Amino acid sequence: TASESVFSSFKYEKHWRQCVREAEDFLVVYERLICEVVCPRLKELVSEEASQTTFFYQFPPTLRLQPGPSEQYRRVHRDAEYGHQDGEVNFWMPLTDPAKTKVTLWAESGPDVGDFKPFELDYGCVGMFHGTMCRHSVPANESPFTRVSMDFRIGIGHCFDDAWTLKGIPHVHGRRRCVL
């Protein structure tokens, strides 16, 4: 079985976050995904009347590793518990085939609705949800494969306060801007 510490240790998480920060080619592709695909689509969805909209996107993204087989899971939570604000939208992208691990993100459709449903995405596709207010979790990976996914948040124009922080939360994600 996978070492439980790989999934739950801050030491390991800190190490792979540093690896992501140093992966220049990966980050170039990530920024293209954000600025050429995700933000233009998001602008269409929010029907911004303004000629320009500023998007505040997480940089770098968060890489999630969930080795299997394991009994470790990500508890049900809202990202507001970790210092995120209402003006952010979450994006989740499986980087390994969910058909192999049989593990995916589960989220409710609205705050406190309780209708948890799995994200049924092929690897490389991107799902969107309001993780600040909607509860979500990832069940244990009982397969022999490692689940890898990427997630990030994007703040939308006037709905997002770039200077906002939650008292008592020391960690904040880096951000960059995309103006469309």
Number of C-alpha atoms within 10 A of each C-alpha: 11 18 11 15 12 14 19 15 10 11 10 13 18 10 11 16 16 12 12 15 15 12 12 11 8 12 16 10 10 15 19 11 12 20 17 13 11 16 22 16 12 17 18 9 9 9 8 14 8 9 6 11 17 17 26 23 24 22 18 22 21 19 18 17 17 26 24 21 18 19 13 19 14 14 12 13 16 19 18 16 12 15 18 22 21 16 18 27 20 17 18 21 22 25 18 16 19 21 12 12 21 14 22 25 21 18 25 20 17 15 15 11 11 13 12 17 13 14 19 15 17 14 15 14 11 16 15 16 20 22 25 23 21 21 25 24 18 17 17 20 22 19 16 14 19 21 22 19 21 16 18 20 25 24 23 22 21 12 12 17 15 13 5 10 14 14 7 8 11 9 10 12 14 11 16 12 16 17 12 14
